[in-house]
Amino acid sequence: MRVALVTDSTSDLQTRAQEMGVEVVPLYVNFQLKVFKDWLEIKPADIFRGVSAGAALPSSSQPSPADFKEAYGRALQKADHVLSIHISSKLSGTVQSAMLAAQDFPGRITVFDSLAASMGIGMMVERAHEMLTQGADLNQVLVELERIRADHIVRFTLATLEYLKKNGRIGGAQAFLGSLLGIKPILTLKEGRVEAAGRARGEKKALAEMVEAFKTWAKGRQKIRIYYLYNADPQAVEVFRREIAASGLPVEVRATSEVGGVISTHTGPGVYGFYAYSL
């Protein structure tokens, strides 16, 4: 059985998806009274420039079932079945839209909730593509994706608390105090939801805490694949990359990718971090 892959734009695979022949369904960014397709029509830099100039913070919305129906139709022209891998259902309604569209193709679509975002989705899509290329069947791929979903690590930090404040995720007084004290939140995803993994005073301490979290998780693992993510400032992740490279751990760097407009809407500029899993 030939299996095609479909994902959404929050996987942040960009040109890599095209190289793998993966269909990408864009989410939407609602900004300055217009609706833009994530990555295709708006980039993070467009958002940050607009907000800096005084524009209201954008919002995001999931693809419609009709968007998925189109993508599935194209994918099924070259395959017997579609494996559709998407952003956490706890963060977006994208999985729900995909499942509604799948009803029009009985028995031919499998929707997989990554419980992740950005390169967390991307790494699962890449692993699925790798296994399918090597001759694995759909069930084998799903078992592997479930393993990765259950056993991986993600950490990221933010340069500013302002976007969290504007999104109502953190109180104004707390954001002000955090900025005044130089507090940098260290975040993770647990069961598909963004949660605090720690906080540090200053950039160096935040970096050290994330490196230590990675080393603790990596202990005893024989082969680790790591995916770095950032926005606005690629240098922000470079120091972290060098720290991991110097750790002596069995790390294979698979990608360093900018996060798109949808996720940047909620993080603001200067986010950086990583996802990793072991083989």
Buried (B, 14 or more C-beta within 10 A) or exposed (E): EEBBBBBBBBBBBBEBBEEBEBBBBBBBBBBBEEEBBBBEBBBBBBBBEBBEEEEEBBEBBBBBBEBBBBBBBBBBEEBEBBBBBBBBBBBBBBBBBBBBBBEBBEEBBBBBBBBBBBBBBBBBBBBBBEBBEEEBEBEEBBEBBEBBBEEBBBBBBBBBBBBBBBBEEBEEEEBEEBBEEEBBBBBBBEEBEBEEBBBBEEBEBBBEBBBEBBBEBBEEBEEBBBBBBBBBBEEBBBBBBEBBEEEEBEBEBBBBBBBBBBBBBBBBBBBBBBBBBBE
